[in-house]
Amino acid sequence: MNRTKWILALLTILLIGSGAVVLARYKSVQRLGDPGVVTRPIPGSPNLEVVLPEKVLDFNYEWMPQAEIVTNTLPPDTSYGQCRYTAPDGFGVQNTVVLMGSDRASLHKPQFCLTGAGWTITKTEVVTVPLAKPEPYDLPVIKLTASTIHKENGHEQPLSGIYVYWYVCDNAISASPSGKDRMWSMARNLITTGVLERWAYISYFAVCRPGMEDAAYERVKQLIAASVPEFQIPHGQVASLQKP
Amino acid sequence: MSSQTIQPPNDSLSGEIRSYWRHLPDKGLFFGLLVAWLLLFQFLGNSSLGYVSSNSLFEFMRMSYQENKVTDDTHGNFMPLVVLAILWWKRADLFAHPLKTWWPGLLLVCLGLLAHIVGYVIQQQRLSIIGLFTGLYGLTGLVWGPNWLKATFFPFFLFAFMVPVGSLIETVTFPLRLAVTWVVQHLFNDLLGIGVIRAGTQLFNPMGNYQYDVAAACGGMRSLIAISLISITYGFLVFRSPWKRLVMVAASLPLAVIGNVARLSFIVAAGEWGGQKAGNDVHDNPIFSMLPYIPAIIGVMYIGRLLEKTEPVTAPANGTPAAKKI
C-alpha cells in the first residue's frame, strides 16, 4: 500500500473514531425529561402510574387495567393510566393516558388502531376545548368521529364513536394529527439540550347512537374541562405547539 | 493500483469468482475500513433502548425485520442477497474501467457519519440506517473510485429497502387496504349478487358466518413492497429512460391492488361457502398466499414489454441492422 493510501486510511479511521467519541459523549449526557401528567411511583417497578382524578362532576370512576396486548407491545418502560367515567344515565367515557419512557416510538397514532378494530373514521378535526383551570385557555385536541356496526346475538346495531386525543410533555401541548411538531420539538431539544421530552398521549373515547355525536362530544368536552386540570401539568396558550 | 478488463475463466463459477476476487485491488484497505465502520454501528448504533435493548443498530434492524401483526419489514432480510446478486450480474461493468483510490469518497463517508450522528441523537434509527449504507457506499468509492460508484449506484440504492418503514407506510397501505375491501365488497354484492358487508377494513356476511380483517401485513404492505422491488429492479435494469423507469415504479400500486383483490376474493368466497374456517384455511394456505404476486409479476412483464415496443427503431448510418434504443 503506498503513502497516499495510508494517509487515506488514517484519515478515515480518525473520522470514524471522532464520530464514536461524539456519540459516546452524547450518550453520557442524555437524560429523560419530566412528564407532563401527574404520576406516582409503582412499588417494585421502575415505571410510573398516571394519576387520574376519581371525582369528576357526577361521573362514577372505575379504574381499568391496561390490556395485555398493549403492555406486551409497547416498550417495558412505558407508563399508563386508564379509567372509565360513567354518568348516572349510563353515558360512559374511557380515559387513557400512555406516558413514554426512553423510547420516543412508544406513542402511536390512534387512527389505524381504531380502523383496525372495525371503526370507520368519518371525520378528523383539530378543535379546542375551553378550560377554566388553572387559567382560562383553549386546549387544542384532535377529534375523530367514527362509526361501526356492532354485532350481538345475530343482530346488527350501528354505533358512532367520539375519540378525542392530544399529546403533552412537561412544557408543551400538541394536537397535530401528523405529529410533526412533536417530532421536531423532540429533535430540537435532544440536539440543543440533550433532554428527551417525555410525551404522554391522552385520550377520551365515548360511544353513542348515530345522530347523537354532537351531544356526546359536548359531554366529553365537559368531562375534559373538569378532569384535565387535575392531572395535566402544562397549560395556557403559550404551552400549545399549535399556532392560533 | 488500477484494474484492467478481465477475461475470467468460464469453466466454473468458483473459478470465475476467484478471478474477479484476485483482480479486485486494495481489498485489505477496504475491509479494514469496513470493519471500523461496522464496529461503530455495532457499539454505538442504537440510542433508544425501549423496544430493542441493544446498542447495536444491526440488532435493531434484525428485530425490525421480524414478522409481526402490525408491520412487515421482513423483506429487509433478503435485500443484501438481492444486492449481491445484482452486483454479480453486473460484474463485467464493475471491472470495465480502472479502479483506483479516490479521496472525494471520504465526503460520502462524512455524509453517512453525519446522518448517523443526527439519527442517533434524535432517536431516528431510520436515519442511522441511511447513514450506514451511505458511508458504506462512500468507502467503496474511496477505495475503488468514481467508476465503481457509478456502476454500483442502482444496487446500492436498493439498500433503501432495508430501512424499516414500520407504520410509516400505513399512509400508503391503509388506503390500499380500504380500496381492496371496497372492490371486493362491490365485486361480491354488485357482480356476484352475494351479500358482503364492509366496516372499515373488515368484511363479513349478514349471517355472521365469517369475518375477516384486512390487516396491515395481510392486505397490502408485504405485496406492495415486493411488487415495488420487482418493478424498480426491472425498470432500472432494462430501461435507461427516466420516464419508463417511473412508469414501472408507478405500476406497482395498481398491480398490488389487483393481486390483493384476487386473494381476498378467494378468502371471502371460501368463507361464504365453507364458513370462517374455510376462509382461514385459504388465508393460511401457502399457495394462495402467493396469489397477489402472480398478476403483479405478469403485469410487470407485460407493461415492460409494452414499454420496450414504444421506442422507434433508429437506423444506423452504416447499413447494419437497426438498433432499438430503450
Boltz contact constraints between the chains, C-beta under 6 A:
constraints:
  - contact:
      token1: [A, 5]
      token2: [B, 29]
      max_distance: 6.0
  - contact:
      token1: [A, 5]
      token2: [B, 101]
      max_distance: 6.0
  - contact:
      token1: [A, 9]
      token2: [B, 29]
      max_distance: 6.0
  - contact:
      token1: [A, 12]
      token2: [B, 33]
      max_distance: 6.0
  - contact:
      token1: [A, 13]
      token2: [B, 36]
      max_distance: 6.0
  - contact:
      token1: [A, 16]
      token2: [B, 36]
      max_distance: 6.0
  - contact:
      token1: [A, 16]
      token2: [B, 40]
      max_distance: 6.0
  - contact:
      token1: [A, 19]
      token2: [B, 113]
      max_distance: 6.0
  - contact:
      token1: [A, 20]
      token2: [B, 40]
      max_distance: 6.0
  - contact:
      token1: [A, 20]
      token2: [B, 44]
      max_distance: 6.0
  - contact:
      token1: [A, 22]
      token2: [B, 117]
      max_distance: 6.0
  - contact:
      token1: [A, 23]
      token2: [B, 44]
      max_distance: 6.0
  - contact:
      token1: [A, 23]
      token2: [B, 120]
      max_distance: 6.0
  - contact:
      token1: [A, 26]
      token2: [B, 121]
      max_distance: 6.0
  - contact:
      token1: [A, 75]
      token2: [B, 50]
      max_distance: 6.0
  - contact:
      token1: [A, 75]
      token2: [B, 51]
      max_distance: 6.0
  - contact:
      token1: [A, 101]
      token2: [B, 50]
      max_distance: 6.0
  - contact:
      token1: [A, 102]
      token2: [B, 49]
      max_distance: 6.0
  - contact:
      token1: [A, 102]
      token2: [B, 50]
      max_distance: 6.0
  - contact:
      token1: [A, 103]
      token2: [B, 48]
      max_distance: 6.0
  - contact:
      token1: [A, 103]
      token2: [B, 50]
      max_distance: 6.0
  - contact:
      token1: [A, 103]
      token2: [B, 51]
      max_distance: 6.0
  - contact:
      token1: [A, 104]
      token2: [B, 123]
      max_distance: 6.0
  - contact:
      token1: [A, 112]
      token2: [B, 170]
      max_distance: 6.0
  - contact:
      token1: [A, 115]
      token2: [B, 200]
      max_distance: 6.0
  - contact:
      token1: [A, 118]
      token2: [B, 199]
      max_distance: 6.0
  - contact:
      token1: [A, 118]
      token2: [B, 200]
      max_distance: 6.0
  - contact:
      token1: [A, 118]
      token2: [B, 202]
      max_distance: 6.0
  - contact:
      token1: [A, 120]
      token2: [B, 200]
      max_distance: 6.0
  - contact:
      token1: [A, 148]
      token2: [B, 199]
      max_distance: 6.0
  - contact:
      token1: [A, 149]
      token2: [B, 199]
      max_distance: 6.0
  - contact:
      token1: [A, 151]
      token2: [B, 208]
      max_distance: 6.0
  - contact:
      token1: [A, 187]
      token2: [B, 122]
      max_distance: 6.0
  - contact:
      token1: [A, 190]
      token2: [B, 121]
      max_distance: 6.0
  - contact:
      token1: [A, 190]
      token2: [B, 122]
      max_distance: 6.0
  - contact:
      token1: [A, 191]
      token2: [B, 121]
      max_distance: 6.0
